[in-house]
Amino acid sequence: MTTYFTGQKLRASDLELLLGKDSPLPLGVIKRGQRITASSTTTTEVGVLRVDDVPVYAGRAYKVWTSPLILDTSVANDVARAHLRYTEDGSLPATSDTQLQAAHGVLANITSGESRVVVANYSPAADGLLSVLLSVSRVSGTGNISISASATFPIDLVVEDMGLDPGDVGVDI
């Protein structure tokens, strides 16, 4: 790692090192998608919003997250789940692809939905193109499930570069 001193001039090659894929610094939001209309209603699982072809690099850590999602139903006490599904080869993810993370809730009544945020860490084994699909499903119950949205309460799906991946250093207890 290069050390920079006060007053030192940075060259273009220095900036490339600081802001490129080998940067020790977080690069922030890489791609994001937004939807301002409610999803389709479903009794199974449907796609809601997709972010495609995010360049990702081995050795870096990423966070994939949503804004607060309002899970809604037509019948009280249904259980709904918001999924993050993904592909790593540049193909478009579908509801049958690998799940990165999910959040669910019991929808106690039909007048106000339950708010959930889905957050996942992602560390690719190899350089590639990550595509992420936000989908919604009914886990149990008899109603129609959806994610509500509007211009003032949008659905956001974000992929963020968190910097170099320190690896899994946690200890299972």
Secondary structure, 3 states (H helix, E strand, C coil): CCCCCCCCCCCHHHHHHHHCCCCCCCCEEEEEEEECCCCCCECCEEEEEEEEEEEECCCEEEEEEECCEEEEECCCCEEEEEEEEEECECCCCCCCCCEEEEEEEEECCCCCCEEECCEEEECCCCCEEEEEEEEEEEEECCCCEEEECECCECEEEEEEEEEECCCCCCCCC
